[in-house]
Amino acid sequence: MECFDKLFTAFSVTVVVILFLVATVSAAITIIDKGNSNIYSAEKTEKQYFSNNFFVTEL
């Protein structure tokens, strides 16, 4: 059971770190990309990035 607790803790920490990195990158895109609206630009960039990756994955 102790092993499971350690695994669960490691998993939780990993998830938190990933979420933090995603938030940081989104914030960086928002700050760097000075479009009509910073938030809109960041969302657009994110959607474009994911659709490009999806397209590549499909091929």
VENHU-V614101 format. One record per residue. N is the residue number from 1. RES is the residue in one letter. PHI is phi as a letter, one per 20 degrees, with the letter a starting at -180 (none if undefined). PSI is psi in degrees with one decimal (999 if undefined). OMEGA is omega in whole degrees, -180 to 180 (* if undefined). Layout:
BEGIN
n | res | phi | psi | omega
N | RES | PHI | PSI | OMEGA
N | RES | PHI | PSI | OMEGA
END
This chain:
BEGIN
n | res | phi | psi | omega
1 | M | none | -35.3 | -180
2 | E | f | -37.3 | 178
3 | C | f | -41.6 | 180
4 | F | f | -42.4 | 179
5 | D | f | -42.3 | 179
6 | K | f | -43.3 | 179
7 | L | f | -44.7 | -179
8 | F | f | -42.2 | 179
9 | T | f | -44.9 | 179
10 | A | f | -41.7 | 179
11 | F | f | -45.6 | 179
12 | S | g | -46.5 | 180
13 | V | f | -43.4 | 180
14 | T | f | -46.2 | 180
15 | V | f | -45.1 | 180
16 | V | f | -43.6 | 180
17 | V | f | -45.0 | 180
18 | I | f | -46.6 | 179
19 | L | f | -41.2 | 179
20 | F | f | -44.1 | 179
21 | L | f | -44.1 | 179
22 | V | f | -45.1 | 179
23 | A | f | -41.3 | 180
24 | T | f | -45.2 | 180
25 | V | f | -43.7 | 178
26 | S | g | -43.2 | 179
27 | A | f | -41.2 | 180
28 | A | f | -43.6 | 179
29 | I | f | -44.3 | -179
30 | T | g | -43.0 | -178
31 | I | f | -45.1 | -176
32 | I | f | -44.7 | -174
33 | D | e | 100.5 | -179
34 | K | e | 83.7 | 179
35 | G | e | -151.6 | 177
36 | N | f | -47.0 | 177
37 | S | c | 126.6 | -176
38 | N | g | -45.2 | -177
39 | I | f | -43.7 | 179
40 | Y | f | -42.8 | -179
41 | S | f | -42.8 | -179
42 | A | f | -43.1 | 179
43 | E | f | -42.2 | -179
44 | K | f | -45.2 | 180
45 | T | f | -43.5 | -180
46 | E | f | -48.2 | -180
47 | K | f | -42.9 | 180
48 | Q | f | -43.8 | -179
49 | Y | f | -47.1 | -178
50 | F | f | -38.6 | 180
51 | S | f | -36.4 | 176
52 | N | f | -45.9 | 180
53 | N | f | -40.2 | -180
54 | F | f | -42.5 | 179
55 | F | f | -45.3 | 179
56 | V | f | -41.7 | -179
57 | T | f | -40.1 | -179
58 | E | f | -37.9 | 177
59 | L | f | 999 | *
END
